[in-house]
Amino acid sequence: MLQLAGIAVDATSIGGLSTCIQLPGLKLALDIGRCPQSAVQRETVLITHGHMDHIGGICYHAATRGLMGLTPPTYVIGPENEKALAALFTAYRRLDRSRLAHEIVVIGPGEEWTLPNGMLVRPFRSIHRVPCQGYSLWSVRNKLKAEYHGLSGHEIRDLRLAGTEITDAVLKPELAFTGDSLIEVVENEAVVRESRLLVMEVTFIDDRVTVEQCRSKGHIHIDEVAERADLFENEAILFTHFSGRYRAWEILEAVQKRLPEALSKRVTPLLTGHR
């Protein structure tokens, strides 16, 4: 379990095999991958796109939660994949002879949805070979309006009881998850650069796959990150989705040698599954 920018993260992500980023404190997962056993406990799953390594375990997730007597899960998905996901569950209901109870929430860039814990989910457009959207999570806190600063507790209480709106909602980007994307997502989406924790795919890390080859696959190369190092304002960054060809020591070495220190010291590479 990682602790990054005050957020607990339990993650597995190997490019082409499985990606599931769990946020246990929020009862939430970002993509479901093959559905690790621990992910069955996540009530809500935000799905970025339809590639098998990101969505393959979704029906298993619903079935297992039903078997365990847990509440039906909620899957958040972009409008491009709504009909296909519904068809997938229809097919599995016929195969499994079970209800596979769940709820689907369809939202896209420019829209928002409130999690049970009060945080806001806002999708943004990621650039991949298939329709894909990243997600940002925003905390919402009420702050006393400036004109009421200096009032006593009794005066503030009286205003509240009289129906006066005495607070403003202050939103803060706590996390952004790119899903699979080209590097332009960093330039296009301010929340990617500014969220406290950024979870970003970096699939290739050396010259065995060139930047051009990487881009043709719809992914990010570490050299592209290095070129834009000054853009990242994040408190912490989790690199995910490394190709399975890489060993752990190669990933660590690439982060240290190919990124400037001001950026590399904020980066945690996800090494789970890499020898």
Phi, psi and omega per residue, in radians:
M1 nan 2.214 3.106
L2 -1.679 2.618 2.987
Q3 -2.098 1.914 -3.049
L4 -2.253 2.123 -3.128
A5 0.923 0.638 3.111
G6 1.360 0.166 -3.107
I7 -2.013 2.257 3.083
A8 -1.377 2.268 -3.100
V9 -2.269 2.199 3.056
D10 -2.086 1.884 -2.911
A11 -2.353 2.606 2.902
T12 -2.373 2.363 -3.123
S13 -2.853 1.884 3.025
I14 -2.200 2.208 -3.059
G15 -0.919 2.239 3.102
G16 1.425 -0.178 -3.081
L17 -1.909 -1.013 -3.109
S18 -2.955 2.342 3.019
T19 -2.287 2.135 3.043
C20 -2.589 1.942 -3.126
I21 -1.830 1.877 -3.093
Q22 -1.691 2.437 3.044
L23 -2.093 1.463 -2.998
P24 -0.996 -0.646 -3.124
G25 -1.134 -0.364 3.138
L26 -1.842 0.032 -3.106
K27 0.962 0.769 -2.923
L28 -2.417 2.573 2.979
A29 -2.254 2.542 3.040
L30 -1.829 1.905 -2.947
D31 1.107 2.789 -3.042
I32 -2.071 -0.270 3.121
G33 0.927 -2.325 3.079
R34 -1.500 0.106 -3.077
C35 1.109 1.357 2.983
P36 -0.945 2.626 -3.064
Q37 -0.972 -0.679 -3.128
S38 -1.140 -0.452 -3.107
A39 -1.249 -0.258 3.079
V40 -1.031 -0.468 -3.122
Q41 -1.345 -0.189 -3.086
R42 -1.430 2.111 -3.049
E43 -1.321 -0.494 -3.066
T44 -2.217 2.388 3.105
V45 -2.251 2.170 3.056
L46 -1.666 2.063 -3.051
I47 -1.754 2.216 -3.105
T48 -1.474 -0.756 -3.081
H49 -2.838 3.104 -2.931
G50 -1.638 0.113 3.104
H51 -1.149 2.499 -2.976
M52 -0.997 -0.629 -3.098
D53 -1.250 -0.124 3.112
H54 -1.944 -0.360 -3.023
I55 -2.291 -0.035 -2.971
G56 -1.001 -0.551 -3.065
G57 -1.663 0.262 -2.985
I58 -1.159 -0.727 3.138
C59 -1.225 -0.637 3.059
Y60 -1.074 -0.694 3.116
H61 -1.031 -0.861 -3.138
A62 -1.120 -0.754 -3.107
A63 -1.113 -0.740 -3.084
T64 -1.234 -0.659 3.060
R65 -1.090 -0.699 3.084
G66 -1.109 -0.744 3.129
L67 -1.060 -0.625 -3.097
M68 -1.521 0.006 3.118
G69 1.306 0.379 3.120
L70 -1.494 2.829 3.140
T71 -1.111 2.595 3.105
P72 -1.004 2.398 -3.114
P73 -1.338 2.858 3.048
T74 -2.024 2.256 3.095
Y75 -1.974 2.176 3.103
V76 -1.754 2.256 -3.028
I77 -2.569 2.692 3.115
G78 -1.293 2.743 -3.067
P79 -1.084 -0.457 -3.115
E80 -1.130 -0.435 -3.043
N81 -1.925 0.119 -3.078
E82 -1.057 -0.895 -3.063
K83 -1.173 -0.685 -3.129
A84 -1.155 -0.678 3.123
L85 -1.167 -0.714 3.093
A86 -1.071 -0.708 3.127
A87 -1.161 -0.636 3.103
L88 -1.064 -0.815 3.141
F89 -1.171 -0.612 3.089
T90 -1.071 -0.757 3.131
A91 -1.128 -0.734 -3.110
Y92 -1.249 -0.534 3.056
R93 -1.096 -0.689 3.116
R94 -1.180 -0.641 3.140
L95 -1.302 -0.764 -2.995
D96 -1.553 -0.273 -3.111
R97 0.989 0.708 3.106
S98 -2.410 2.923 -3.061
R99 -1.294 -0.589 -3.039
L100 0.863 0.907 -3.059
A101 -1.051 2.353 3.123
H102 -2.932 2.968 3.051
E103 -2.168 2.438 3.081
I104 -1.956 2.227 3.047
V105 -1.932 2.156 -3.100
V106 -1.865 2.000 3.064
I107 -2.477 2.658 3.116
G108 -2.296 -3.136 3.120
P109 -0.906 2.396 -3.089
G110 1.620 -0.131 3.116
E111 -1.981 2.977 3.087
E112 -2.558 2.787 -3.122
W113 -2.527 2.499 -3.077
T114 -1.713 2.202 3.055
L115 -1.239 2.784 3.091
P116 -0.978 -0.470 -3.137
N117 -1.489 0.040 3.091
G118 1.679 -0.200 3.100
M119 -1.255 2.654 3.109
L120 -1.679 2.426 3.014
V121 -1.850 2.179 3.095
R122 -2.222 1.986 3.090
P123 -1.284 2.715 2.981
F124 -2.444 2.805 -3.050
R125 -1.405 2.114 2.945
S126 -1.736 2.726 -2.999
I127 -1.968 1.849 -3.067
H128 -2.386 -3.067 -3.122
R129 -1.312 -0.305 3.069
V130 -2.265 2.871 3.114
P131 -0.942 2.262 -3.057
C132 -2.570 2.476 3.041
Q133 -2.352 2.411 3.000
G134 -1.500 3.082 -3.133
Y135 -2.377 2.485 2.969
S136 -2.064 2.526 3.122
L137 -1.996 2.227 -3.052
W138 -2.088 2.256 2.989
S139 -1.421 2.617 -3.123
V140 -2.185 2.066 3.120
R141 -2.201 2.527 3.115
N142 -1.620 2.257 -3.112
K143 -2.126 2.332 -3.125
L144 -1.050 2.294 3.138
K145 -1.085 2.583 -3.030
A146 -1.007 -0.628 -3.064
E147 -1.191 -0.218 -3.135
Y148 -1.849 0.077 3.073
H149 -1.129 2.425 3.124
G150 1.651 -0.192 3.086
L151 -1.307 2.676 3.097
S152 -1.319 2.886 3.101
G153 -1.025 -0.676 3.140
H154 -1.146 -0.714 -3.134
E155 -1.166 -0.703 3.108
I156 -1.133 -0.717 3.115
R157 -1.078 -0.746 -3.118
D158 -1.109 -0.694 3.098
L159 -1.098 -0.741 -3.129
R160 -1.119 -0.769 -3.138
L161 -1.142 -0.461 3.130
A162 -1.433 -0.034 3.102
G163 1.571 0.195 3.136
T164 -1.343 2.351 3.076
E165 -1.397 1.903 -3.000
I166 -1.874 -0.027 -3.112
T167 -2.216 2.722 2.965
D168 -1.939 2.517 3.070
A169 -1.394 2.205 3.123
V170 -1.920 2.079 -3.108
L171 -1.779 2.422 -3.137
K172 -2.334 2.235 3.125
P173 -1.312 1.941 -3.076
E174 -1.563 -0.621 -3.066
L175 -2.648 2.507 2.973
A176 -2.281 2.404 3.131
F177 -2.195 2.060 -3.030
T178 -1.368 -0.363 -2.888
G179 1.112 -2.700 3.082
D180 -1.522 2.331 -3.034
S181 -2.864 2.791 2.875
L182 -1.314 2.816 -3.067
I183 -1.101 -0.371 -3.108
E184 -1.037 -0.316 3.105
V185 -1.051 -0.533 3.118
V186 -1.180 -0.683 -3.136
E187 -1.329 -0.598 -3.015
N188 -1.435 -0.503 -2.976
E189 -2.067 1.900 -3.122
A190 -1.016 -0.619 -3.084
V191 -1.133 -0.484 3.086
V192 -1.130 -0.682 -3.122
R193 -1.389 -0.464 -2.925
E194 -1.890 -0.238 -3.122
S195 -1.098 2.619 3.141
R196 -1.021 -0.797 3.108
L197 -2.090 2.208 3.048
L198 -1.928 2.206 3.026
V199 -1.912 1.980 -2.972
M200 -2.367 2.379 3.064
E201 -1.247 2.365 2.963
V202 -2.387 1.621 -2.926
T203 -1.371 -0.648 -3.040
F204 -2.148 2.509 -2.943
I205 -2.301 0.017 3.124
D206 -2.633 -2.985 -2.999
D207 -1.430 0.012 3.054
R208 -1.120 -0.520 2.972
V209 -2.187 2.036 -3.107
T210 -1.255 2.908 3.083
V211 -1.024 -0.740 -3.130
E212 -1.101 -0.764 3.106
Q213 -1.130 -0.693 3.110
C214 -1.055 -0.810 -3.118
R215 -1.115 -0.608 3.134
S216 -1.136 -0.376 3.115
K217 -1.631 -0.055 3.122
G218 1.421 0.505 -3.064
H219 -2.192 3.111 -3.090
I220 -1.906 2.376 3.055
H221 -1.795 2.517 -3.089
I222 -1.056 -0.512 3.121
D223 -1.159 -0.521 3.070
E224 -1.214 -0.593 3.068
V225 -1.153 -0.780 -3.133
A226 -1.029 -0.686 -3.131
E227 -1.125 -0.406 -3.093
R228 -1.996 0.422 -3.019
A229 -0.975 -0.609 -3.080
D230 -1.246 -0.209 -3.114
L231 -1.381 -0.429 -2.978
F232 -1.424 2.009 3.102
E233 -1.774 0.022 -2.995
N234 -1.111 2.584 3.045
E235 -1.221 -0.682 3.134
A236 -2.544 2.593 -3.128
I237 -2.334 2.270 3.080
L238 -1.899 2.011 3.045
F239 -1.485 2.291 -3.107
T240 -2.286 3.092 2.937
H241 1.227 0.411 3.082
F242 -1.051 2.504 3.062
S243 -1.022 2.512 -3.141
G244 -1.160 -0.181 3.130
R245 -1.247 -0.331 -3.021
Y246 -1.586 2.515 3.009
R247 -1.605 2.802 -3.065
A248 -1.010 -0.747 -3.092
W249 -1.154 -0.546 3.110
E250 -1.197 -0.681 3.120
I251 -1.144 -0.818 3.130
L252 -1.057 -0.734 -3.139
E253 -1.128 -0.719 -3.142
A254 -1.115 -0.734 3.118
V255 -1.059 -0.735 -3.102
Q256 -1.279 -0.671 -3.009
K257 -1.616 -0.490 -3.034
R258 -1.731 -0.212 3.124
L259 -1.935 2.527 3.027
P260 -1.120 2.633 -3.032
E261 -1.018 -0.667 -3.108
A262 -1.032 -0.481 3.095
L263 -1.634 -0.794 -3.035
S264 -1.058 -0.534 -3.120
K265 -1.234 -0.261 3.095
R266 -1.738 -0.050 -3.049
V267 -1.685 2.311 2.943
T268 -1.996 2.029 3.073
P269 -1.450 2.350 3.115
L270 -1.417 1.935 -3.000
L271 -1.795 -0.031 -3.128
T272 -0.969 2.204 3.119
G273 1.606 -0.125 3.102
H274 -1.787 2.265 -3.092
R275 -1.169 nan nan
